[in-house]
């Protein structure tokens, strides 16, 4: 199969870049893969490192004149390469590919992955659903239900969760965990529980709710925890909020890290407490590392974690519930069984073989439509 992947992000690209790179790596060799993305993007750099994958530099502008130039170039690429399927990942590239395939004989099928929980009911979505979509992937059941309740409801829709390299993200040795802990947090007493997240430091990620809950504990209990939050250093008033709670000594921001495994290796429990979330690489990576994982009830997060089995699910933004959860951890530290269950959950639900197998099956269903 000849597949074109597109992504409009000109810089980091976040989960979109990881998602497309994972699929490209999974299919290269067996299928002909091309990636179209800006040359300034992280995806462009990653895709160039994958043997056999071709990378095409393009932008996806929203201003009319450059957009029309880009659409014509995409039209020529589609005509020349005769792709079987184009897999788009955002509104800008979706719109341009819809226009670029107009007038082509044997038009390629278009699959769109919806990565967020924003309702898909706008006029633009209705047009793309009607004229530029043959199949849609939701990264969680929550998103797929949104799609069914939109103009995309008449198209093929399937939930396929984000995939994580479970060979790379795997439980670390005790010595590796101890070293990561010392490097990131210094020397800590053995009874300290490190709560770690690689989901980022934006306020919407909900980590401050956990800090607020921790601030309610008496100092003797509070000292039994550390909160480790990786990502861009906090913006705006977030640091002041932590300081105002008297929690600066208990919260560590290591900044952007090259390897999130280091943060997770230093942690006893992973967490993602977002107020809105579809799929979450941070939660998937935490589970894959064998960490019991605390998630909020937002979007698709509770679909990843079985409450009390491989982690815990709490209402988004609820400080009272998190306070009780912290007290429960003091009374009953996490055992090995829940960590083993977390790893098993990752292998069964979102390993790369699961992602690639489900995605290719969906591609074949889309291409088989009359």
MIDOLO-722434 format. One record per residue (C-alpha): residue number from 1; residue in one letter; x, y, z. Coordinates in pm, 1 decimal. Each point is the difference from the previous one (the first is absolute). Example, Ala and Ser with C-alpha at 12.3 -4.5 7.8 and 13.67 -1.06 7.14 Angstrom:
! MIDOLO-722434
<seq 1	type A	east 1230.0	north -450.0	up 780.0>
<seq 2	type S	east 137.0	north 344.0	up -66.0>
! end
This chain:
! MIDOLO-722434
<seq 1	type X	east 0.0	north 0.0	up 0.0>
<seq 2	type X	east 121.2	north 354.1	up -76.4>
<seq 3	type X	east -75.1	north 224.7	up 297.1>
<seq 4	type X	east 48.8	north 374.7	up 45.4>
<seq 5	type X	east 6.8	north 137.0	up 355.7>
<seq 6	type X	east -49.7	north 373.4	up 55.6>
<seq 7	type X	east 49.0	north 225.7	up 299.2>
<seq 8	type X	east -29.4	north 379.3	up 6.7>
<seq 9	type X	east 204.9	north 76.0	up 315.8>
<seq 10	type X	east 307.3	north 207.9	up -94.4>
<seq 11	type X	east 192.2	north -63.8	up 323.4>
<seq 12	type X	east -21.7	north -261.9	up 275.0>
<seq 13	type X	east -333.7	north -152.2	up -101.9>
<seq 14	type X	east -47.9	north -177.0	up 330.9>
<seq 15	type X	east -198.0	north -320.7	up -13.3>
<seq 16	type X	east -76.5	north 40.8	up -370.9>
<seq 17	type X	east 367.5	north -41.0	up -87.1>
<seq 18	type X	east 41.6	north -303.6	up 224.8>
<seq 19	type X	east -316.4	north -158.8	up -140.0>
<seq 20	type X	east 100.7	north 34.8	up -366.0>
<seq 21	type X	east 361.2	north -100.8	up 62.8>
<seq 22	type X	east -117.7	north -316.1	up 178.5>
<seq 23	type X	east -225.5	north -96.0	up -291.2>
<seq 24	type X	east 268.8	north 78.4	up -258.2>
<seq 25	type X	east 251.9	north -218.9	up 184.7>
<seq 26	type X	east -254.2	north -280.4	up 32.9>
<seq 27	type X	east -88.4	north -4.9	up -371.5>
<seq 28	type X	east 331.1	north 87.1	up -167.3>
<seq 29	type X	east 140.2	north -285.7	up -204.6>
<seq 30	type X	east -334.3	north -171.4	up -48.2>
<seq 31	type X	east -175.5	north 309.9	up -141.8>
<seq 32	type X	east 112.5	north 312.9	up -187.1>
<seq 33	type X	east -11.2	north 286.5	up 248.5>
<seq 34	type X	east 26.6	north 374.1	up -64.9>
<seq 35	type X	east -26.0	north 270.9	up 267.5>
<seq 36	type X	east -99.1	north 357.2	up -96.0>
<seq 37	type X	east 75.9	north 256.2	up 270.8>
<seq 38	type X	east 191.0	north 329.4	up 41.4>
<seq 39	type X	east 379.3	north -36.5	up -11.9>
<seq 40	type X	east 18.5	north 191.8	up 330.1>
<seq 41	type X	east -200.2	north -264.5	up 186.7>
<seq 42	type X	east 113.0	north -272.6	up 237.7>
<seq 43	type X	east -191.7	north -249.4	up -213.8>
<seq 44	type X	east 205.7	north 93.0	up -307.2>
<seq 45	type X	east 322.3	north -70.9	up 187.8>
<seq 46	type X	east -132.7	north -324.9	up 144.5>
<seq 47	type X	east -142.5	north -129.5	up -327.8>
<seq 48	type X	east 329.5	north 62.5	up -181.3>
<seq 49	type X	east 164.5	north -245.5	up 238.3>
<seq 50	type X	east -237.8	north -285.2	up -88.6>
<seq 51	type X	east 147.6	north -222.1	up -273.9>
<seq 52	type X	east -208.3	north -10.8	up -317.0>
<seq 53	type X	east -234.2	north 284.0	up 99.4>
<seq 54	type X	east -13.8	north 297.5	up -236.7>
<seq 55	type X	east -50.7	north 346.2	up 148.6>
<seq 56	type X	east -155.6	north 290.8	up -188.6>
<seq 57	type X	east 37.9	north 356.8	up 124.0>
<seq 58	type X	east -328.4	north 189.4	up -9.0>
<seq 59	type X	east -190.8	north 251.9	up 207.5>
<seq 60	type X	east -373.1	north 9.9	up 64.5>
<seq 61	type X	east -86.8	north 369.2	up -1.1>
<seq 62	type X	east -333.1	north 152.5	up 95.7>
<seq 63	type X	east 42.8	north 317.0	up -212.0>
<seq 64	type X	east -160.8	north -33.9	up -341.1>
<seq 65	type X	east 284.6	north 69.0	up -244.5>
<seq 66	type X	east 268.5	north -224.2	up 156.2>
<seq 67	type X	east -264.3	north -262.9	up 69.6>
<seq 68	type X	east -96.8	north -16.9	up -368.3>
<seq 69	type X	east 365.2	north -37.0	up -102.4>
<seq 70	type X	east 42.6	north -280.9	up 251.4>
<seq 71	type X	east -319.8	north -171.3	up -114.1>
<seq 72	type X	east 119.5	north 1.7	up -361.4>
<seq 73	type X	east 331.0	north -152.9	up 104.8>
<seq 74	type X	east -182.8	north -268.3	up 199.1>
<seq 75	type X	east -229.3	north -66.6	up -298.4>
<seq 76	type X	east 307.5	north -60.0	up -216.6>
<seq 77	type X	east 150.5	north -230.7	up 263.8>
<seq 78	type X	east -321.7	north -204.3	up 23.2>
<seq 79	type X	east -29.3	north -22.5	up -377.4>
<seq 80	type X	east 360.9	north -112.6	up -40.9>
<seq 81	type X	east 22.9	north -243.0	up 291.8>
<seq 82	type X	east -350.2	north -152.6	up -16.2>
<seq 83	type X	east -23.9	north -64.5	up 371.8>
<seq 84	type X	east -255.0	north -254.0	up 114.8>
<seq 85	type X	east -69.2	north 189.5	up 320.5>
<seq 86	type X	east 78.4	north 333.4	up 165.0>
<seq 87	type X	east -2.6	north 14.7	up 379.7>
<seq 88	type X	east -55.6	north 356.1	up 128.0>
<seq 89	type X	east 28.1	north 116.2	up 359.8>
<seq 90	type X	east -132.6	north 355.6	up 30.7>
<seq 91	type X	east -246.2	north 243.2	up -154.3>
<seq 92	type X	east 255.6	north 190.1	up -213.7>
<seq 93	type X	east 150.9	north -303.9	up -173.3>
<seq 94	type X	east -345.1	north -163.8	up -19.8>
<seq 95	type X	east -141.7	north 301.8	up -182.5>
<seq 96	type X	east 287.3	north 19.2	up -246.5>
<seq 97	type X	east -4.1	north -370.8	up -83.4>
<seq 98	type X	east -376.1	north 17.2	up -54.1>
<seq 99	type X	east 56.2	north 274.0	up -257.6>
<seq 100	type X	east 313.1	north -158.1	up -148.7>
<seq 101	type X	east -169.4	north -325.6	up -95.3>
<seq 102	type X	east -284.1	north 173.2	up -188.8>
<seq 103	type X	east -4.8	north -99.0	up -365.2>
<seq 104	type X	east 240.5	north -291.1	up 42.2>
<seq 105	type X	east -80.9	north -332.9	up -163.9>
<seq 106	type X	east 18.1	north -282.8	up 252.6>
<seq 107	type X	east 1.8	north 243.6	up 290.3>
<seq 108	type X	east 183.4	north -120.8	up 312.0>
<seq 109	type X	east -208.7	north -73.0	up 306.5>
<seq 110	type X	east 33.4	north 248.1	up 286.4>
<seq 111	type X	east 15.0	north -112.3	up 363.3>
<seq 112	type X	east -0.3	north 260.3	up 276.6>
<seq 113	type X	east 108.0	north -62.3	up 358.7>
<seq 114	type X	east -168.4	north 221.9	up 256.2>
<seq 115	type X	east 248.9	north 57.4	up 281.8>
<seq 116	type X	east -199.1	north 235.5	up 224.2>
<seq 117	type X	east -336.5	north 34.0	up 173.1>
<seq 118	type X	east -112.0	north 320.3	up -176.2>
<seq 119	type X	east -351.9	north -58.9	up -143.6>
<seq 120	type X	east 7.3	north -66.2	up -376.1>
<seq 121	type X	east -315.6	north 189.9	up -91.4>
<seq 122	type X	east 134.9	north 311.3	up -171.5>
<seq 123	type X	east -82.4	north 90.5	up -359.9>
<seq 124	type X	east 353.1	north -92.7	up -105.2>
<seq 125	type X	east -35.7	north -341.8	up 159.3>
<seq 126	type X	east -330.3	north -56.8	up -177.3>
<seq 127	type X	east 159.1	north 83.3	up -336.5>
<seq 128	type X	east 301.3	north -222.4	up 64.2>
<seq 129	type X	east -223.2	north -283.5	up 119.1>
<seq 130	type X	east -204.3	north 18.8	up -320.3>
<seq 131	type X	east 269.8	north 67.6	up -260.2>
<seq 132	type X	east 333.0	north -103.2	up 147.9>
<seq 133	type X	east -32.4	north -299.9	up 230.8>
<seq 134	type X	east -35.7	north -373.5	up -56.5>
<seq 135	type X	east 80.7	north -118.3	up 350.9>
<seq 136	type X	east 66.6	north 147.3	up 342.9>
<seq 137	type X	east 207.9	north -126.0	up 290.5>
<seq 138	type X	east -78.5	north 110.8	up 353.6>
<seq 139	type X	east 285.5	north -43.9	up 247.2>
<seq 140	type X	east -249.1	north -99.1	up 269.9>
<seq 141	type X	east -365.0	north -103.5	up 26.5>
<seq 142	type X	east -87.1	north 344.3	up 135.7>
<seq 143	type X	east 122.7	north 159.4	up -323.8>
<seq 144	type X	east -165.5	north -265.6	up -216.2>
<seq 145	type X	east -334.3	north 75.7	up 163.9>
<seq 146	type X	east 52.0	north 368.4	up -82.9>
<seq 147	type X	east 62.5	north -96.2	up -361.1>
<seq 148	type X	east -311.6	north -212.9	up -18.8>
<seq 149	type X	east -198.1	north 303.3	up 118.2>
<seq 150	type X	east 132.4	north 219.6	up -282.6>
<seq 151	type X	east 11.7	north 14.7	up -377.9>
<seq 152	type X	east 259.3	north -277.1	up 8.7>
<seq 153	type X	east -261.4	north -242.1	up 130.8>
<seq 154	type X	east -71.5	north -114.2	up -357.1>
<seq 155	type X	east 365.1	north -106.2	up -47.5>
<seq 156	type X	east 190.4	north -301.6	up 126.6>
<seq 157	type X	east 106.7	north 75.7	up 358.1>
<seq 158	type X	east 224.5	north -207.0	up 223.4>
<seq 159	type X	east 174.6	north 47.4	up 331.2>
<seq 160	type X	east 371.7	north -73.3	up -24.7>
<seq 161	type X	east 198.9	north 107.6	up 303.0>
<seq 162	type X	east 340.1	north 166.0	up -10.0>
<seq 163	type X	east 289.5	north -241.0	up -22.1>
<seq 164	type X	east 308.5	north -6.9	up 220.8>
<seq 165	type X	east 328.1	north -180.3	up -59.8>
<seq 166	type X	east -33.2	north -241.6	up 290.8>
<seq 167	type X	east 351.3	north -135.6	up -61.3>
<seq 168	type X	east 142.9	north 347.5	up 56.1>
<seq 169	type X	east -240.6	north 95.7	up 278.2>
<seq 170	type X	east 43.1	north -294.3	up 231.0>
<seq 171	type X	east 55.6	north -45.1	up 376.0>
<seq 172	type X	east 348.5	north 108.5	up 106.0>
<seq 173	type X	east 240.3	north -174.5	up 234.3>
<seq 174	type X	east 9.2	north 102.8	up 364.4>
<seq 175	type X	east 344.7	north 152.5	up -46.9>
<seq 176	type X	east -110.7	north 204.6	up -303.0>
<seq 177	type X	east -301.8	north 128.1	up 192.3>
<seq 178	type X	east 214.4	north 93.9	up 299.4>
<seq 179	type X	east 247.9	north 186.3	up -221.9>
<seq 180	type X	east -275.8	north 194.0	up -181.2>
<seq 181	type X	east -153.5	north 88.7	up 334.5>
<seq 182	type X	east 328.2	north 135.3	up 136.8>
<seq 183	type X	east 74.3	north 199.5	up -316.1>
<seq 184	type X	east -341.4	north 165.7	up -12.5>
<seq 185	type X	east -90.2	north 29.7	up 368.8>
<seq 186	type X	east 317.0	north -39.0	up 202.2>
<seq 187	type X	east 25.4	north -232.0	up 296.9>
<seq 188	type X	east -344.6	north -92.5	up 135.0>
<seq 189	type X	east -107.7	north -219.6	up 290.4>
<seq 190	type X	east -117.1	north -346.4	up -104.0>
<seq 191	type X	east -356.2	north 70.5	up 112.4>
<seq 192	type X	east -54.6	north 288.7	up -249.1>
<seq 193	type X	east -249.0	north -71.9	up -280.4>
<seq 194	type X	east 83.4	north 181.8	up -324.4>
<seq 195	type X	east -299.5	north 93.7	up -215.0>
<seq 196	type X	east 125.5	north 61.7	up -353.2>
<seq 197	type X	east -150.8	north 137.4	up -319.8>
<seq 198	type X	east 136.8	north 63.4	up -349.9>
<seq 199	type X	east -330.8	north 150.9	up -118.8>
<seq 200	type X	east 126.0	north 359.2	up 15.6>
<seq 201	type X	east -39.7	north 297.9	up 228.2>
<seq 202	type X	east -297.3	north 184.3	up -151.5>
<seq 203	type X	east -268.1	north 82.8	up 255.5>
<seq 204	type X	east -248.5	north -213.7	up -196.3>
<seq 205	type X	east 211.5	north -308.2	up 74.1>
<seq 206	type X	east -137.5	north 6.2	up 354.6>
<seq 207	type X	east 322.9	north -55.3	up 190.5>
<seq 208	type X	east -65.2	north 306.2	up 217.6>
<seq 209	type X	east -311.3	north -174.6	up 132.6>
<seq 210	type X	east 225.0	north -272.4	up 136.5>
<seq 211	type X	east 228.9	north 261.2	up 157.0>
<seq 212	type X	east -302.6	north 166.7	up 162.3>
<seq 213	type X	east -107.5	north -334.4	up 145.9>
<seq 214	type X	east 349.0	north -69.0	up 127.8>
<seq 215	type X	east 11.7	north 342.9	up 165.7>
<seq 216	type X	east -292.1	north -106.1	up 222.5>
<seq 217	type X	east 208.4	north -269.9	up 166.1>
<seq 218	type X	east 182.6	north 74.3	up 326.2>
<seq 219	type X	east 372.5	north 56.2	up -55.5>
<seq 220	type X	east 90.6	north -339.1	up 149.2>
<seq 221	type X	east -214.3	north -171.6	up -265.8>
<seq 222	type X	east 79.3	north 244.2	up -277.9>
<seq 223	type X	east 371.8	north -80.7	up 22.9>
<seq 224	type X	east -85.0	north -355.1	up -111.7>
<seq 225	type X	east -71.9	north 123.7	up -354.2>
<seq 226	type X	east 171.8	north 177.7	up -286.6>
<seq 227	type X	east -166.9	north 115.7	up -321.3>
<seq 228	type X	east 214.5	north -14.4	up -314.9>
<seq 229	type X	east -146.0	north 178.2	up -305.9>
<seq 230	type X	east 195.6	north 0.8	up -327.5>
<seq 231	type X	east -62.8	north 236.4	up -291.0>
<seq 232	type X	east 51.2	north 366.7	up -78.9>
<seq 233	type X	east 81.8	north 191.5	up 317.0>
<seq 234	type X	east -328.3	north 132.1	up 143.6>
<seq 235	type X	east -129.4	north 317.3	up -160.1>
<seq 236	type X	east -197.8	north 290.1	up 141.6>
<seq 237	type X	east -91.7	north -18.8	up 365.4>
<seq 238	type X	east 36.1	north -376.5	up 43.2>
<seq 239	type X	east 324.1	north 21.1	up 197.6>
<seq 240	type X	east -150.5	north 269.3	up 220.0>
<seq 241	type X	east -299.4	north -225.0	up 58.8>
<seq 242	type X	east 230.8	north -277.5	up 119.3>
<seq 243	type X	east 189.8	north 242.5	up 223.1>
<seq 244	type X	east -322.9	north 140.7	up 145.3>
<seq 245	type X	east -98.0	north -353.2	up 104.5>
<seq 246	type X	east 334.9	north -40.3	up 176.8>
<seq 247	type X	east 81.0	north -291.7	up -230.2>
<seq 248	type X	east 319.9	north 108.8	up -176.6>
<seq 249	type X	east 207.0	north -250.7	up 196.0>
<seq 250	type X	east -223.0	north -287.6	up -108.7>
<seq 251	type X	east -45.0	north 71.3	up -372.5>
<seq 252	type X	east 282.0	north -41.6	up -253.0>
<seq 253	type X	east -3.1	north 123.6	up -360.0>
<seq 254	type X	east 286.3	north -161.9	up -196.3>
<seq 255	type X	east -103.2	north 184.6	up -318.0>
<seq 256	type X	east -18.8	north -160.0	up -342.3>
<seq 257	type X	east 180.5	north -332.6	up 12.0>
<seq 258	type X	east 157.5	north -184.1	up -292.8>
<seq 259	type X	east -112.6	north -333.7	up 139.4>
<seq 260	type X	east -326.6	north -19.6	up 197.6>
<seq 261	type X	east 99.3	north -345.1	up 125.9>
<seq 262	type X	east 240.7	north 166.9	up 241.0>
<seq 263	type X	east -283.2	north 190.7	up 170.6>
<seq 264	type X	east -221.9	north -306.7	up 13.7>
<seq 265	type X	east 283.5	north -217.1	up 130.7>
<seq 266	type X	east 39.5	north 242.9	up 291.2>
<seq 267	type X	east -372.0	north -29.0	up 82.1>
<seq 268	type X	east -202.6	north -243.1	up 208.4>
<seq 269	type X	east -333.2	north 105.0	up -151.4>
<seq 270	type X	east -72.5	north 167.1	up -332.5>
<seq 271	type X	east -278.3	north 252.7	up -40.5>
<seq 272	type X	east -194.8	north 191.5	up -263.6>
<seq 273	type X	east -273.5	north 214.3	up 153.5>
<seq 274	type X	east -104.7	north 206.0	up -302.1>
<seq 275	type X	east -327.1	north 190.8	up -14.3>
<seq 276	type X	east -35.8	north -99.5	up -368.5>
<seq 277	type X	east 179.2	north -286.1	up -170.9>
<seq 278	type X	east -59.3	north -243.5	up -286.5>
<seq 279	type X	east 284.3	north -249.5	up -20.8>
<seq 280	type X	east 300.1	north 60.9	up 224.5>
<seq 281	type X	east 349.6	north -113.1	up -88.7>
<seq 282	type X	east 106.6	north 96.6	up 351.7>
<seq 283	type X	east -248.9	north -241.7	up 159.1>
<seq 284	type X	east 82.9	north -274.4	up -249.8>
<seq 285	type X	east 373.8	north 38.3	up 60.6>
<seq 286	type X	east -51.5	north -7.6	up 375.1>
<seq 287	type X	east -199.2	north -323.6	up -15.7>
<seq 288	type X	east 250.2	north -152.1	up -242.4>
<seq 289	type X	east 281.1	north 73.7	up 247.1>
<seq 290	type X	east -191.3	north -205.6	up 256.0>
<seq 291	type X	east -110.3	north 299.0	up 206.8>
<seq 292	type X	east -338.5	north -1.6	up 168.5>
<seq 293	type X	east -159.9	north 304.1	up -159.6>
<seq 294	type X	east -236.7	north 260.1	up 142.6>
<seq 295	type X	east -225.3	north 164.8	up -259.7>
<seq 296	type X	east -293.0	north 237.9	up -0.2>
<seq 297	type X	east -343.3	north -85.4	up -136.1>
<seq 298	type X	east 46.8	north 237.3	up -296.4>
<seq 299	type X	east -60.8	north -119.3	up -356.8>
<seq 300	type X	east 172.9	north -325.3	up -85.9>
<seq 301	type X	east 222.9	north -26.0	up 308.9>
<seq 302	type X	east -228.8	north -233.4	up 199.4>
<seq 303	type X	east 0.9	north -238.4	up -297.9>
<seq 304	type X	east 371.9	north -61.1	up 53.2>
<seq 305	type X	east 1.0	north -79.4	up 370.7>
<seq 306	type X	east -207.1	north -255.2	up 191.7>
<seq 307	type X	east -72.8	north 161.3	up 333.8>
<seq 308	type X	east 160.5	north -198.8	up 280.9>
<seq 309	type X	east 155.9	north -253.0	up -240.1>
<seq 310	type X	east 285.2	north 176.7	up -180.7>
<seq 311	type X	east -55.4	north 351.5	up 133.0>
<seq 312	type X	east -267.7	north 237.2	up 118.6>
<seq 313	type X	east -261.9	north 225.8	up -158.1>
<seq 314	type X	east -106.5	north 318.1	up 180.1>
<seq 315	type X	east -239.9	north 279.9	up -98.6>
<seq 316	type X	east 177.7	north 273.6	up -195.8>
<seq 317	type X	east 87.8	north 302.1	up 215.4>
<seq 318	type X	east -124.6	north -152.8	up 327.5>
<seq 319	type X	east 243.3	north 97.4	up 276.7>
<seq 320	type X	east -201.3	north -177.7	up 270.6>
<seq 321	type X	east 19.0	north -337.0	up -175.7>
<seq 322	type X	east 371.3	north 40.6	up -65.3>
<seq 323	type X	east 56.2	north 85.1	up 365.1>
<seq 324	type X	east -171.8	north -325.4	up 99.9>
<seq 325	type X	east 203.1	north -187.1	up -262.3>
<seq 326	type X	east 324.3	north 132.1	up 151.8>
<seq 327	type X	east -109.0	north -111.4	up 346.2>
<seq 328	type X	east -78.2	north -344.8	up -139.3>
<seq 329	type X	east 349.1	north -24.1	up -148.6>
<seq 330	type X	east 151.1	north 78.1	up 338.5>
<seq 331	type X	east -209.0	north -272.7	up 160.3>
<seq 332	type X	east 55.8	north -261.6	up -272.8>
<seq 333	type X	east 302.7	north 49.1	up -227.3>
<seq 334	type X	east -31.0	north -138.6	up -351.5>
<seq 335	type X	east 85.7	north -370.5	up -36.8>
<seq 336	type X	east 171.3	north -191.6	up -278.4>
<seq 337	type X	east -323.9	north -146.4	up -139.6>
<seq 338	type X	east -136.7	north 336.8	up -111.2>
<seq 339	type X	east 330.1	north 83.5	up -171.9>
<seq 340	type X	east -6.1	north -332.4	up -186.8>
<seq 341	type X	east -359.8	north 68.1	up -103.0>
<seq 342	type X	east 102.1	north 339.9	up -136.9>
<seq 343	type X	east 262.6	north -155.9	up -226.1>
<seq 344	type X	east -242.4	north -272.3	up -115.1>
<seq 345	type X	east -258.7	north 267.2	up -79.6>
<seq 346	type X	east 246.6	north 180.8	up -225.4>
<seq 347	type X	east 98.2	north -314.0	up -187.7>
<seq 348	type X	east -360.7	north -97.5	up -62.6>
<seq 349	type X	east -151.2	north 340.0	up -80.8>
<seq 350	type X	east 247.3	north 226.9	up -176.8>
<seq 351	type X	east 327.6	north -166.1	up -97.5>
<seq 352	type X	east 128.2	north 85.0	up -349.0>
<seq 353	type X	east -104.1	north -338.7	up -145.8>
<seq 354	type X	east -354.4	north 66.1	up 123.4>
<seq 355	type X	east 2.2	north 352.7	up -147.2>
<seq 356	type X	east 138.6	north -103.8	up -338.9>
<seq 357	type X	east -217.1	north -309.7	up -32.9>
<seq 358	type X	east -323.3	north 183.9	up 77.8>
<seq 359	type X	east 97.4	north 294.0	up -222.3>
<seq 360	type X	east 84.0	north -212.2	up -304.6>
<seq 361	type X	east -323.2	north -198.0	up 42.7>
<seq 362	type X	east -186.7	north 330.7	up -1.8>
<seq 363	type X	east 186.2	north 122.3	up -309.1>
<seq 364	type X	east -102.0	north -317.3	up -184.2>
<seq 365	type X	east -363.8	north 46.7	up 102.9>
<seq 366	type X	east 5.6	north 360.3	up -121.2>
<seq 367	type X	east 160.0	north -91.0	up -331.9>
<seq 368	type X	east -247.0	north -285.5	up -53.7>
<seq 369	type X	east -299.3	north 236.8	up 4.0>
<seq 370	type X	east -185.5	north 30.4	up -331.3>
! end
